[in-house]
Amino acid sequence: MLRERFDLVTQLHEEIAKFRETRGIEPKAVMMSPAAFEWLIAIFQEDRRILGVSPVNTSDWTYDTGVETVQLLIDEALDDYTLKVI
């Protein structure tokens, strides 16, 4: 995957689905770098502004995938292109 074409939202959904399928349990959280976290928030601020809704809940920092809700956590040790589902 070329990093300049990295699609954070697609990667987020793929990693969550892979976790659910391989482990057979619902994920509780997604860990990401501070830059990826800011990027995700920026992506969905536009949705909130235009559509009035967003899958990111900024009051408790959760993300609604449409299937489950996971906590968003920052891990400063991760690079900007790595998501860790727990």
C-alpha positions as CSV (number, residue, x, y, z in Angstrom):
1,M,0.0,0.0,0.0
2,L,1.4,3.4,-0.9
3,R,1.3,5.6,2.1
4,E,0.3,8.7,0.1
5,R,-2.8,6.8,-0.8
6,F,-3.6,5.6,2.7
7,D,-7.3,5.7,3.4
8,L,-7.7,5.9,7.2
9,V,-11.4,5.2,7.3
10,T,-11.2,2.1,5.1
11,Q,-8.2,0.8,7.1
12,L,-10.1,1.4,10.3
13,H,-13.1,-0.7,9.2
14,E,-10.9,-3.4,7.7
15,E,-8.9,-3.8,10.9
16,I,-12.0,-3.9,13.1
17,A,-13.7,-6.5,10.8
18,K,-10.5,-8.6,10.7
19,F,-10.3,-8.5,14.6
20,R,-13.9,-9.6,14.9
21,E,-13.5,-12.4,12.3
22,T,-10.3,-13.8,13.6
23,R,-11.0,-13.6,17.3
24,G,-14.8,-14.1,17.3
25,I,-15.3,-11.2,19.8
26,E,-16.3,-7.6,19.5
27,P,-13.4,-5.2,19.7
28,K,-13.3,-2.7,22.6
29,A,-10.9,-0.1,21.3
30,V,-8.7,1.1,18.4
31,M,-5.3,2.5,19.2
32,M,-3.7,5.0,16.7
33,S,-1.0,7.6,16.5
34,P,-1.8,11.2,17.5
35,A,-1.5,12.2,13.9
36,A,-4.0,9.5,12.7
37,F,-6.3,10.4,15.6
38,E,-6.3,14.1,14.5
39,W,-6.8,13.0,10.9
40,L,-9.8,10.9,11.7
41,I,-11.4,13.7,13.7
42,A,-10.8,16.2,10.8
43,I,-12.3,13.8,8.3
44,F,-15.6,13.5,10.3
45,Q,-15.8,17.2,11.3
46,E,-16.6,17.8,7.7
47,D,-19.4,15.2,7.8
48,R,-20.8,16.8,11.0
49,R,-20.7,20.2,9.5
50,I,-22.4,19.2,6.2
51,L,-24.6,16.3,7.4
52,G,-25.1,17.1,11.0
53,V,-23.9,13.6,12.1
54,S,-20.6,11.8,12.6
55,P,-19.5,8.3,13.6
56,V,-17.0,10.0,16.0
57,N,-18.6,10.9,19.4
58,T,-16.3,13.6,20.8
59,S,-17.9,13.6,24.2
60,D,-16.5,10.1,25.0
61,W,-14.1,9.6,22.1
62,T,-15.8,6.6,20.6
63,Y,-16.3,5.5,17.0
64,D,-19.5,3.9,15.7
65,T,-18.8,1.5,12.9
66,G,-22.5,0.7,12.3
67,V,-21.9,-2.7,13.8
68,E,-20.3,-1.8,17.1
69,T,-18.9,1.2,19.0
70,V,-15.2,1.2,19.9
71,Q,-13.2,3.5,22.1
72,L,-10.6,5.7,20.3
73,L,-7.2,5.6,22.1
74,I,-3.9,7.4,21.3
75,D,-0.7,5.4,21.3
76,E,2.3,7.6,20.7
77,A,4.5,4.6,19.8
78,L,2.5,3.7,16.7
79,D,3.3,5.2,13.3
80,D,0.7,7.2,11.4
81,Y,-0.2,4.2,9.2
82,T,-0.8,1.6,11.9
83,L,-4.0,0.9,13.7
84,K,-4.1,-1.6,16.6
85,V,-7.5,-3.1,17.5
86,I,-7.9,-4.4,21.0
